[in-house]
Amino acid sequence: MVFRAGLRAVVAGVLILLAVPLLPVTPASAQAIMSGGTIDEIVVRGTQRIEPTTVRSYLTVDPGDRFDPAALNESLKNLFNTGLFADVTLRREDGRLIVNVVENPIINRIAFEGNDELEDESLRNEVELRPRVVYTRTKVQNDVKRLLEVYRRNGRFGATVEPKVIQLEQNRVDLVFEIDEGPETEVRAINFVGNKAFSDGSLRSEVATSEAAWWRFLNPNDTYDPDRMAFDRELLRRFYLSEGYADFQVESAVAELTPDRDAFILTFTVSEGERYTFGDIGIETTLKNLDPEELRNQLTTEKGDWYDASEVDESIDNLTEAVGNLGYAFVDVKPRVDRNREENIINLTYDIQEGPKVFIERIDISGNVRTLDRVIRREFRVVEGDAFNASKIRRSRERVQNLGFFKTVQVENEQGSEPDKTIVNVNVEEQSTGSLSFGAGFSTDSGPLGSIQLRERNLLGKGQDLRLDFSLSAERQQIDLGFTEPYFLGRDLAAGFDLFRTETNQDELTFDEKRTGGALRAGYQVIEHWRQSWKYEFSRREITDVDGDAAVAIKQEEGTTDRSAVSHTLRYDTRDSRFDPRKGMTAFISNTFAGIGGDVTWIKNIAGADYYYPLSDNWTVRVGAEAGQITGIGEDTRVLDRFFVGGSQIRGFRTAGVGPRDKATDDPLGAKQYYTSTLELRFPLPLPDEFPIRGRFFTDVGAAWGVDNVPGEVLDESSPRLSVGTGASWRSPLGPINVDLGFPVVKEDFDEEEIFRFSFGTRF
């Protein structure tokens, strides 16, 4: 037994000695075979695309050097680290150093198969490998991980990605990612533990994630997303802090995969703590000539109210802006909180101090591939060299967002080249601004309607607006060409022109009207929130097909007249949104003079205002009023130039349903003066978040009266009309839908009523 064991050891040793020259170089083998002697020649073998000289450039030894194990091992590492080679071996043949390499292939093409939910371009942007790049297994594995992460972010945790390599000639490969997207991993339930003040249903309405349901087919938030879940923690914190729970914490947020692995159950464990009210609220400052009491009207926090962290933030913003408007460019407002846990009271002091003097060194804009930099810069309320002002930066971001050219607008600042300088970074994500739209809808005013619109709102990236409209309804056909240059001659002056042709079948007025003309217009900002505009319009009007039983006053206007008019409008607007305002005010005054040539001469004045007051985040009170008057100069006014009131102005009455009428024919004759006012409460309906339908209760008041000398007997009363009603609006994915039920309460016998109003429109 001893003899056999010894024999096996000897044989093994001989075999090892014979195999040594063929083994790759490792630190141990280099020490064994590469010590001593001089390198006479370096031979590179196995290269195809890569030149041998390139391989030799990564070696740390040259002919004439000694066979040094450390240097050869370093050379081996250098060659592997290039990522160009799948395998590298070094061996010694007498005085020659043989370098054998196996090149990594080059990627010829990258393809994706099996992906339906995500486009190829989206996936291609996520992977690092590109055609004509060296293929390595490590890079492929990293790209597989990235693709799986993309699918997880899109709620598909069951997705699998399998890379396939297709060998080509000349050491090239096609890389194909075979994808099985799997089903969406929905959120089956959202549970809360530890909540006493608010029910699970109330808290579910506050988080962004929603439970899967059949009606949520348009909402992507019912799939599991870990990033969205982290955001849900923050939303819960904000909600509780706004309701007075200053000690609130989310102790844990857990997502559990169901046993069938096709859904998640989310569980939030919360600690509500006690509810606090505001105690004493004070304002202190060391700034000279600044009276803190004069700033108290800027506070939205009041003693005795439930503590609300968002109100504290809003008060800080108001104070910062108000003090800045008084000439203090550098202000730092910090709230000092004194928490009385025994009485659940938070005493608050706003400390106004001089902040660090910081100036804007540079404004950097990124993300705008098409839009010119100057289009964005001209919307900023600050320029390089100005004192940094947070409120002006915030207003600038709003102005850039309101352009409608960008999906997202992010404005951040970072430290500049010196401590007193800052760099403002503006990052935008562009969206499509050109459109070919086909519209369809219905309204009680016009009946079925359709439209085609060609429009580019950011022509050549310069912010110019070019549009061509074709509209068709049961009562109206129109073609309208318009162009607007928002910064004419490099100034804050929006200038443009319109050309139009309109044909209207006036059922209420028992005749047809054709109007052809054009307009030149210009508008500019006077100061922040104030805008002034001017317009000149020339139009030719043709009155035809007057009914035989129409009023004599209407028959007298049959034929063609020219109108040449110039108008002026001054508008004030502080609304937080043009489409669904929740707070702010808009007011305007408009004056039009007709008589610069043409066949009619008159002056028309209109003024109006709307005020939006938020009762809470989603409840809003709107108070509005409007009034107008027209006066003929040296002649009587015509029917078409006067005011027709009703419809959306006084709901519950038809369009042109309020105002003077011919007694014999019941035709509306238009009014020389009118007024309307409304009081409206807007509120969300208790429906799922996927259906953001807002309801309203309203009451409208108004009147229209006064005509010039017209033949026949006229029914005309200046008494106020009053209506009440309810309605709802939904900005649906298919277009805005509006429904109103108006009920006249105070009216005249000759007024025309309209209880139900409905409108629906879409573009696709």
C-alpha positions in Angstrom: 0.0 0.0 0.0 2.8 2.4 0.9 4.6 1.5 -2.4 1.5 2.2 -4.5 0.8 5.5 -2.8 4.4 6.6 -3.4 4.2 5.6 -7.1 1.0 7.6 -7.6 2.7 10.7 -6.2 5.7 10.3 -8.5 3.5 9.9 -11.6 1.4 12.9 -10.6 4.5 15.0 -10.2 5.9 14.1 -13.6 2.6 15.0 -15.2 2.5 18.3 -13.5 6.0 19.1 -14.7 5.1 18.2 -18.3 1.9 20.4 -18.2 3.5 23.5 -16.7 4.5 25.2 -19.9 0.9 25.1 -21.2 -0.8 26.6 -18.2 -2.0 30.2 -18.1 0.2 32.4 -16.0 -1.0 32.9 -12.4 1.1 34.4 -9.6 2.2 30.9 -8.5 2.9 29.6 -12.0 4.7 32.8 -13.0 7.0 32.3 -10.0 7.6 28.7 -11.1 8.3 29.1 -14.9 9.0 32.8 -15.5 11.9 33.4 -13.2 15.3 34.0 -14.7 16.4 34.6 -18.2 15.8 37.4 -20.7 12.9 37.9 -23.0 14.3 37.7 -26.6 11.0 38.1 -28.4 7.3 38.7 -27.8 4.9 36.8 -30.0 1.1 37.7 -30.1 -1.3 35.0 -31.4 -5.0 34.8 -31.8 -5.8 38.4 -32.9 -8.4 39.1 -35.5 -9.6 42.7 -35.4 -7.0 44.0 -32.9 -3.5 44.8 -34.1 -0.7 42.8 -32.3 0.9 46.2 -31.5 -2.2 47.1 -29.6 -1.9 44.0 -27.5 1.8 44.7 -26.8 1.0 48.2 -25.7 -0.8 46.8 -22.6 2.2 44.7 -21.6 4.6 46.0 -18.9 7.6 44.1 -20.4 9.6 44.5 -23.6 12.2 42.4 -25.4 15.4 42.6 -23.4 13.7 42.6 -20.1 14.0 39.8 -17.7 11.3 37.2 -17.1 9.8 38.9 -14.0 6.7 37.1 -12.5 5.3 40.3 -11.0 5.6 42.2 -14.3 4.1 39.4 -16.3 1.2 39.1 -13.9 0.6 42.9 -14.2 0.6 42.5 -18.0 -2.0 39.7 -17.7 -4.3 41.9 -15.6 -3.9 44.9 -18.0 -5.0 42.8 -20.9 -8.1 41.4 -19.1 -9.0 44.9 -17.8 -9.3 46.2 -21.3 -12.5 44.2 -21.8 -11.4 43.3 -25.3 -10.6 39.7 -24.6 -12.5 36.7 -23.5 -9.3 34.8 -22.5 -5.6 35.6 -22.3 -2.7 33.2 -21.6 1.0 33.7 -21.3 3.6 31.0 -21.8 7.4 30.7 -22.3 9.1 29.0 -25.1 12.8 29.2 -24.4 13.5 33.0 -24.7 10.2 33.8 -26.3 7.1 35.1 -24.5 4.0 33.8 -26.2 0.8 35.8 -25.7 -2.4 33.9 -26.7 -5.6 36.0 -26.8 -9.2 35.2 -27.6 -11.0 38.4 -28.6 -14.5 39.3 -27.4 -16.9 39.5 -30.3 -18.3 42.9 -31.6 -22.0 43.4 -31.3 -23.5 43.8 -34.8 -27.1 44.4 -33.8 -29.3 44.5 -30.6 -32.9 43.4 -30.9 -35.8 42.9 -28.5 -38.4 40.2 -29.0 -41.7 39.6 -27.0 -42.1 43.1 -25.8 -45.6 44.6 -26.4 -46.1 46.9 -23.4 -42.8 48.8 -23.8 -41.5 50.0 -27.1 -38.1 49.0 -28.5 -36.8 52.6 -28.2 -37.7 52.8 -24.5 -35.8 49.5 -23.8 -32.9 50.5 -26.0 -32.4 53.7 -23.9 -32.1 51.5 -20.8 -29.3 49.2 -21.9 -25.7 50.2 -22.1 -24.6 47.9 -24.9 -24.7 49.3 -28.4 -23.9 48.1 -31.9 -20.1 48.1 -32.7 -19.4 47.8 -29.0 -17.4 44.9 -27.5 -19.6 42.1 -26.2 -19.0 40.9 -22.7 -21.1 38.6 -20.5 -20.8 41.0 -17.6 -22.3 43.9 -19.6 -25.1 41.7 -20.8 -25.9 40.6 -17.3 -26.0 44.2 -16.2 -28.3 45.1 -19.0 -30.7 42.2 -18.2 -30.9 43.6 -14.6 -31.7 47.0 -16.0 -34.5 45.7 -18.2 -36.0 43.7 -15.4 -36.0 46.9 -13.3 -37.8 48.8 -16.0 -40.5 46.2 -16.1 -40.8 46.2 -12.3 -41.2 50.0 -12.4 -44.1 49.4 -14.9 -45.7 46.9 -12.5 -44.6 43.7 -14.1 -42.7 41.7 -11.5 -43.1 38.4 -13.3 -41.2 39.6 -16.4 -38.2 37.5 -17.6 -35.4 38.5 -19.9 -33.2 35.9 -21.6 -30.2 37.1 -23.7 -29.5 35.1 -26.9 -26.3 35.4 -28.9 -26.2 34.7 -32.6 -22.7 34.1 -34.0 -21.8 35.8 -37.2 -18.7 35.9 -39.4 -15.6 38.0 -38.5 -16.2 37.5 -34.8 -19.4 39.5 -34.7 -22.7 38.6 -32.9 -26.3 39.7 -32.9 -27.6 40.1 -29.3 -31.3 39.4 -28.9 -33.1 39.9 -25.6 -36.0 37.5 -25.5 -38.7 39.0 -23.2 -41.6 37.4 -21.5 -43.4 40.5 -20.0 -45.8 38.5 -17.9 -49.0 40.0 -16.4 -49.2 43.3 -14.6 -48.6 42.8 -10.9 -51.5 44.7 -9.5 -52.1 45.9 -6.0 -54.9 43.7 -4.6 -55.3 45.5 -1.2 -53.9 48.5 0.7 -54.2 48.1 4.5 -53.3 50.4 7.4 -52.4 49.5 10.9 -52.5 51.9 13.8 -54.8 54.5 12.3 -57.6 55.7 14.6 -58.4 59.2 13.5 -59.0 58.3 9.9 -60.5 55.2 8.3 -58.6 53.0 5.8 -60.8 54.4 3.0 -59.8 58.0 3.9 -56.1 57.1 3.9 -56.4 55.2 0.6 -57.7 58.4 -1.0 -54.5 60.2 0.1 -51.9 57.8 -1.3 -50.9 57.7 -5.0 -51.2 53.9 -5.2 -54.7 52.5 -5.7 -56.3 49.1 -5.3 -57.0 47.3 -8.6 -60.6 47.5 -9.8 -62.2 47.0 -13.2 -63.0 50.7 -13.6 -59.4 51.6 -13.2 -58.4 50.5 -16.7 -57.1 54.0 -17.5 -55.1 54.4 -14.3 -51.6 52.9 -14.1 -51.4 53.5 -10.3 -53.0 50.2 -9.4 -49.8 48.3 -10.2 -47.1 47.9 -7.6 -44.2 50.3 -7.9 -41.7 50.5 -5.0 -40.8 54.2 -5.9 -44.5 55.1 -5.7 -44.9 53.3 -2.4 -42.0 55.4 -1.0 -43.9 58.5 -2.2 -47.0 57.2 -0.5 -45.2 57.3 2.8 -44.5 61.0 2.2 -48.1 61.7 1.1 -49.3 60.1 4.4 -46.9 62.2 6.4 -48.0 65.4 4.6 -51.7 64.5 5.1 -51.4 63.9 8.9 -49.2 67.0 9.3 -51.9 69.1 7.6 -54.5 67.7 10.0 -52.7 68.6 13.1 -50.8 65.4 13.9 -47.3 66.8 14.4 -45.9 63.6 15.9 -47.1 61.4 13.1 -44.7 58.7 11.8 -44.9 55.9 9.2 -43.3 53.1 11.2 -43.2 50.6 8.3 -44.4 50.0 4.7 -44.4 46.4 3.6 -45.3 44.9 0.2 -46.2 41.2 0.3 -46.5 39.1 -2.8 -49.6 37.0 -2.8 -49.2 33.2 -2.9 -50.3 33.1 -6.5 -47.6 35.7 -7.3 -49.8 37.9 -9.4 -50.6 40.7 -6.9 -49.2 42.6 -4.0 -50.8 43.5 -0.7 -49.5 46.8 0.8 -49.5 47.4 4.5 -48.7 50.7 6.1 -48.1 50.8 9.9 -48.6 54.3 11.3 -48.2 56.0 14.6 -50.6 59.0 14.7 -49.7 60.7 17.9 -51.7 63.5 19.4 -53.5 66.3 17.5 -52.2 69.8 18.1 -53.7 73.3 17.7 -51.9 76.5 17.0 -51.1 78.6 20.1 -49.6 82.0 20.1 -48.3 83.1 16.7 -45.7 85.9 16.5 -43.4 87.6 14.1 -40.0 88.8 15.1 -37.2 90.6 13.1 -34.0 92.5 13.5 -34.3 94.2 10.1 -34.3 98.0 10.4 -37.5 99.9 9.5 -39.5 96.7 9.2 -42.7 96.6 11.4 -43.6 92.9 12.0 -47.3 93.8 12.6 -47.6 95.1 9.1 -46.9 91.6 7.8 -49.5 89.8 9.9 -52.0 89.8 7.1 -49.5 87.5 5.2 -50.0 84.7 7.7 -52.4 81.9 6.9 -52.0 80.4 10.4 -54.3 81.5 13.2 -54.4 80.8 16.9 -56.9 78.0 17.8 -56.8 76.4 14.3 -55.6 72.8 14.0 -51.9 72.7 13.3 -51.2 72.5 9.5 -47.6 72.2 8.3 -48.6 73.3 4.8 -50.1 76.5 6.1 -46.8 77.2 7.9 -44.9 76.8 4.6 -47.4 79.0 2.8 -47.0 81.7 5.5 -43.2 81.5 5.1 -43.5 82.0 1.3 -45.9 84.9 1.8 -43.6 86.6 4.3 -40.5 86.1 2.1 -42.3 87.6 -1.0 -43.8 90.5 1.0 -40.5 91.4 2.6 -38.7 91.1 -0.7 -41.2 93.5 -2.3 -40.4 96.0 0.4 -36.8 96.1 -0.9 -35.1 93.5 1.3 -33.5 91.3 -1.3 -31.9 88.8 1.0 -34.3 87.4 3.6 -34.4 84.3 5.6 -37.7 83.3 7.4 -37.4 80.5 9.9 -40.3 79.2 12.1 -39.5 78.7 15.8 -41.7 76.0 17.3 -42.5 75.6 20.9 -44.5 72.4 21.4 -46.6 72.1 24.6 -47.2 68.3 24.7 -49.4 68.6 27.9 -51.9 70.9 26.3 -51.3 69.8 22.7 -50.5 73.3 21.6 -47.8 74.5 19.2 -46.7 78.1 19.7 -45.1 79.5 16.6 -42.8 82.5 15.9 -41.7 83.5 12.5 -38.2 84.9 12.7 -37.3 87.2 9.9 -33.6 87.8 9.5 -31.2 89.0 6.8 -30.3 86.0 4.7 -27.0 85.3 3.0 -26.3 87.6 0.0 -26.5 85.3 -3.0 -26.4 86.3 -6.6 -27.3 84.3 -9.7 -24.0 83.4 -11.5 -25.5 81.5 -14.4 -28.8 80.0 -15.7 -28.2 76.7 -17.4 -30.9 75.1 -19.5 -31.0 71.5 -20.5 -33.4 69.0 -22.1 -34.6 71.4 -24.8 -33.8 69.6 -28.1 -36.0 71.7 -30.3 -37.0 74.8 -28.4 -34.5 77.6 -28.5 -32.9 78.7 -25.2 -34.2 82.2 -25.6 -37.8 81.0 -25.6 -37.2 79.7 -22.1 -35.0 82.5 -20.9 -37.4 85.3 -21.8 -40.0 83.7 -19.4 -37.6 84.1 -16.4 -38.2 87.0 -14.0 -34.5 87.0 -13.1 -31.3 87.2 -15.2 -27.6 86.5 -14.5 -26.2 88.9 -11.9 -29.6 89.4 -10.1 -30.1 88.7 -6.4 -31.4 85.2 -5.9 -35.1 85.4 -5.2 -37.0 82.2 -4.5 -40.5 83.7 -5.3 -39.3 85.0 -8.7 -37.7 81.7 -9.5 -41.0 79.9 -8.6 -42.9 82.4 -10.8 -40.4 81.8 -13.6 -41.0 78.1 -13.5 -44.8 78.6 -13.7 -44.4 80.8 -16.7 -42.2 78.3 -18.5 -44.7 75.5 -17.6 -47.6 77.6 -18.9 -46.0 77.8 -22.4 -47.4 74.3 -22.9 -44.2 73.2 -24.7 -42.9 71.0 -22.0 -44.1 67.9 -20.2 -42.1 68.7 -17.1 -40.1 71.7 -15.9 -37.6 71.4 -13.0 -35.7 74.3 -11.6 -33.0 73.8 -9.0 -30.0 75.7 -7.8 -26.6 74.6 -6.8 -23.5 76.2 -5.4 -21.6 78.5 -7.8 -18.0 79.2 -8.2 -18.0 81.3 -5.1 -19.9 81.1 -1.8 -22.1 84.1 -2.7 -23.0 82.8 -6.1 -25.5 80.2 -7.2 -26.2 78.4 -10.5 -29.9 77.9 -11.5 -30.4 74.7 -13.4 -33.5 74.4 -15.6 -34.3 71.0 -16.9 -37.2 70.6 -19.3 -38.8 67.6 -21.0 -40.3 68.6 -24.3 -43.6 67.3 -25.6 -45.3 67.4 -28.9 -46.5 70.9 -29.9 -47.7 70.1 -33.4 -51.0 68.4 -34.0 -53.5 67.3 -36.5 -56.7 67.1 -34.5 -60.1 65.9 -35.4 -62.9 67.0 -33.1 -66.4 65.8 -32.4 -69.0 66.8 -29.9 -72.4 68.1 -29.1 -73.8 71.1 -27.4 -77.3 72.4 -26.8 -76.3 75.7 -28.5 -74.9 74.3 -31.8 -76.1 70.6 -31.9 -73.7 68.1 -33.4 -70.3 69.6 -34.2 -67.0 68.6 -35.7 -63.7 70.2 -36.4 -60.3 69.8 -38.0 -57.3 71.7 -36.7 -53.8 71.9 -38.0 -51.6 73.6 -35.4 -48.0 74.1 -34.4 -47.6 76.0 -31.1 -43.8 76.0 -31.2 -43.0 76.7 -34.8 -39.3 76.2 -35.6 -38.7 76.1 -31.8 -39.3 79.8 -31.6 -42.5 79.7 -29.7 -44.6 80.9 -32.6 -48.2 79.7 -32.9 -49.6 78.8 -36.3 -53.1 77.3 -36.7 -55.7 76.5 -39.3 -59.2 75.6 -38.1 -62.1 74.1 -39.9 -65.3 73.9 -37.8 -68.6 72.4 -38.8 -71.9 72.2 -36.8 -75.6 72.1 -37.5 -75.7 75.9 -37.1 -72.1 77.2 -37.8 -69.3 76.6 -40.4 -66.0 78.3 -39.9 -62.5 78.4 -41.3 -59.9 80.4 -39.4 -56.2 81.0 -40.0 -54.1 82.5 -37.3 -50.5 83.3 -36.6 -48.9 84.7 -33.4 -45.3 85.8 -32.7 -45.0 85.9 -28.9 -42.0 88.2 -28.9 -42.3 90.5 -31.9 -39.1 92.3 -32.7 -37.4 90.8 -29.7 -39.7 92.5 -27.3 -42.3 91.2 -24.9 -45.0 91.9 -27.5 -47.3 89.2 -28.8 -48.3 90.1 -32.4 -50.3 88.2 -34.9 -53.1 88.1 -37.5 -56.3 86.2 -38.2 -58.2 85.5 -41.4 -61.7 84.0 -41.1 -64.8 83.0 -43.0 -67.9 82.1 -41.0 -71.4 81.0 -42.0 -74.0 80.8 -39.3 -77.6 79.6 -39.5 -79.2 81.9 -36.9 -82.2 79.8 -35.8 -83.0 82.1 -32.9 -82.7 85.2 -35.2 -84.5 83.6 -38.2 -81.8 84.4 -40.8 -78.4 83.3 -42.1 -75.2 85.3 -41.7 -71.9 85.1 -43.6 -68.9 86.9 -42.2 -65.5 87.3 -43.9 -62.6 89.3 -42.7 -59.3 89.6 -40.9 -57.6 91.1 -37.9 -54.3 92.4 -36.6 -53.6 92.1 -32.9 -50.9 92.8 -30.4 -50.6 92.3 -26.7 -48.0 92.9 -24.0 -47.5 92.6 -20.3 -47.8 95.9 -18.4 -46.6 94.6 -15.0 -46.8 91.2 -13.4 -50.3 89.7 -13.8 -51.5 92.7 -15.9 -51.7 92.4 -19.7 -52.9 94.8 -22.3 -53.9 94.0 -25.9 -55.0 95.8 -29.0 -56.9 94.6 -32.1 -58.0 95.9 -35.4 -60.6 93.9 -37.3 -62.3 94.4 -40.6 -65.2 92.1 -41.6 -67.9 92.0 -44.3 -71.3 90.7 -43.1 -74.0 89.3 -45.4 -77.5 88.8 -44.0 -79.5 86.4 -46.2 -82.5 84.1 -46.1 -84.5 86.2 -43.7 -87.7 84.4 -42.8 -90.8 85.9 -44.2 -92.4 86.1 -40.7 -89.2 87.6 -39.1 -89.4 90.9 -37.2 -89.3 94.0 -39.3 -86.1 95.2 -37.6 -84.3 92.1 -38.8 -85.7 92.4 -42.3 -84.3 96.0 -42.5 -80.8 94.6 -41.9 -80.8 92.2 -44.8 -77.9 92.8 -47.2 -74.2 93.5 -46.9 -72.4 95.8 -44.4 -68.8 96.4 -43.6 -67.5 96.8 -40.0 -64.1 98.3 -39.3 -63.3 98.3 -35.6 -60.4 98.7 -33.1 -60.6 97.2 -29.7 -58.6 97.4 -26.5 -58.5 95.0 -23.5 -56.8 95.3 -20.2 -56.7 92.0 -18.2 -55.6 91.0 -14.7 -55.0 87.3 -13.9 -53.7 85.6 -10.8 -55.5 82.3 -11.2 -53.5 79.2 -10.3 -54.7 77.4 -13.4 -56.3 78.5 -16.7 -58.3 75.2 -17.0 -59.5 74.4 -13.5 -58.8 77.4 -11.2 -59.0 76.8 -7.5 -57.8 80.2 -6.3 -57.0 83.6 -7.6 -58.8 86.3 -9.6 -59.2 87.4 -13.2 -60.7 90.8 -14.3 -60.9 92.6 -17.6 -62.1 95.7 -19.3 -62.7 95.9 -23.0 -63.5 98.8 -25.3 -64.3 98.6 -29.0 -64.8 101.5 -31.4 -66.4 100.8 -34.8 -66.4 103.5 -37.4 -62.9 103.7 -38.9 -64.5 103.4 -42.3 -67.1 100.8 -42.8 -70.9 101.2 -42.5 -71.5 101.2 -38.8 -70.3 103.6 -36.0 -70.6 102.7 -32.3 -68.7 102.2 -29.1 -68.9 99.1 -27.0 -67.6 98.7 -23.4 -67.5 95.4 -21.4 -66.1 94.7 -18.0 -66.0 91.6 -15.9 -64.3 89.7 -13.1 -64.1 86.3 -11.5 -62.8 85.5 -8.0 -61.9 82.0 -6.8 -61.7 81.4 -3.1 -60.5 77.9 -1.9 -62.5 76.6 1.1 -60.2 73.6 1.2 -58.0 71.7 -1.3 -60.9 70.7 -3.5 -63.7 73.0 -2.5 -63.9 76.4 -4.3 -66.2 79.3 -4.3 -66.5 81.3 -7.5 -68.0 84.8 -7.6 -68.3 86.5 -11.0 -69.8 89.5 -12.6 -69.9 91.0 -16.1 -71.6 94.1 -17.7 -71.6 95.7 -21.1 -73.0 98.6 -23.0 -73.1 99.7 -26.7 -73.9 103.2 -27.9 -74.5 104.2 -31.5 -72.6 107.3 -32.6 -74.8 109.4 -35.0 -76.9 106.4 -35.8 -78.9 103.6 -34.2 -77.2 100.3 -33.3 -78.0 97.2 -35.4 -79.4 93.9 -34.2 -76.2 91.9 -34.7 -74.0 94.5 -32.9 -76.0 94.4 -29.7 -75.8 91.9 -26.8 -77.5 88.5 -26.7 -77.7 87.1 -23.1 -78.5 83.7 -21.8 -77.1 80.2 -22.2 -73.9 79.9 -20.2 -74.2 83.5 -18.8 -77.5 82.9 -17.1 -78.1 79.2 -16.9 -81.7 78.2 -17.1 -82.3 80.5 -20.1 -81.7 79.8 -23.8 -79.0 81.7 -25.7 -80.6 85.0 -26.5 -83.4 84.0 -24.2 -83.1 87.1 -22.0 -83.5 90.6 -23.5 -85.8 92.6 -25.8 -88.0 90.7 -28.2 -90.4 91.6 -31.0 -93.9 91.0 -29.6 -95.4 89.9 -32.8 -92.7 87.4 -33.9 -91.0 86.6 -30.6 -87.6 87.3 -32.3 -84.8 88.5 -30.0 -83.6 92.0 -31.0 -80.4 92.2 -28.8 -79.9 94.6 -25.9 -77.9 97.8 -25.6 -76.8 97.0 -22.1 -76.7 94.0 -19.8 -75.2 92.6 -16.6 -74.7 89.1 -15.3 -73.4 87.7 -12.0 -72.9 84.3 -10.5 -72.2 82.6 -7.2 -70.9 79.1 -7.6 -69.7 76.3 -5.3 -67.4 73.7 -6.9 -66.6 70.5 -5.1 -65.4 66.9 -5.9 -68.0 64.2 -6.3 -67.5 61.0 -4.1 -66.2 58.9 -7.0 -63.0 57.0 -7.6 -59.9 59.0 -8.3 -60.0 57.8 -11.9 -63.1 59.9 -12.4 -62.2 63.4 -11.3 -65.7 64.8 -11.8 -66.4 68.1 -10.1 -69.9 69.1 -9.2 -71.3 72.6 -8.6 -74.2 74.4 -7.2 -74.9 77.9 -8.7 -77.2 80.8 -8.8 -77.1 83.3 -11.7 -78.5 86.8 -11.8 -78.7 89.1 -14.8 -80.7 91.3 -17.1 -80.5 92.7 -20.7 -82.5 95.6 -21.9 -82.6 98.6 -24.2 -83.0 99.0 -28.0 -82.9 101.9 -30.4 -85.9 103.0 -32.5 -87.3 99.8 -34.1 -90.6 99.3 -35.8 -93.3 97.4 -34.1 -94.0 96.7 -30.4 -91.0 95.5 -28.3 -91.1 93.5 -25.1 -88.3 95.0 -23.0 -87.8 94.8 -19.2 -84.7 95.7 -17.2 -85.8 93.6 -14.2 -83.3 91.1 -12.9 -83.7 87.4 -13.8 -82.6 84.8 -11.3 -81.9 81.1 -11.7 -80.5 78.3 -9.5 -79.2 74.9 -10.4 -76.5 72.3 -10.3 -74.1 70.8 -12.7 -70.9 68.8 -13.2 -67.7 68.9 -15.3 -65.4 66.1 -16.2 -62.1 66.5 -18.1 -62.4 63.0 -19.4 -59.8 61.2 -21.5 -62.1 61.7 -24.5 -62.6 65.4 -23.9 -64.3 67.9 -21.6 -67.9 67.0 -20.6 -70.2 69.6 -19.0 -73.8 69.2 -17.8 -76.0 71.8 -16.2 -79.5 71.9 -14.9 -80.7 75.4 -14.5 -84.1 76.4 -13.1 -85.4 80.0 -13.6 -86.8 81.4 -10.4 -87.4 85.0 -11.4 -88.2 85.7 -15.0 -90.4 87.6 -17.5 -93.2 85.9 -19.4 -91.5 86.5 -22.8 -88.1 85.0 -21.7 -87.2 81.6 -23.2 -86.1 78.9 -20.8 -83.6 76.0 -21.2 -83.5 73.7 -18.2 -80.8 71.2 -19.5 -77.5 72.2 -21.0 -75.0 69.6 -22.2 -71.7 69.9 -24.1 -69.1 67.3 -25.1 -66.0 67.7 -27.2 -62.9 65.8 -28.0 -59.8 65.8 -30.2 -58.1 62.7 -31.3 
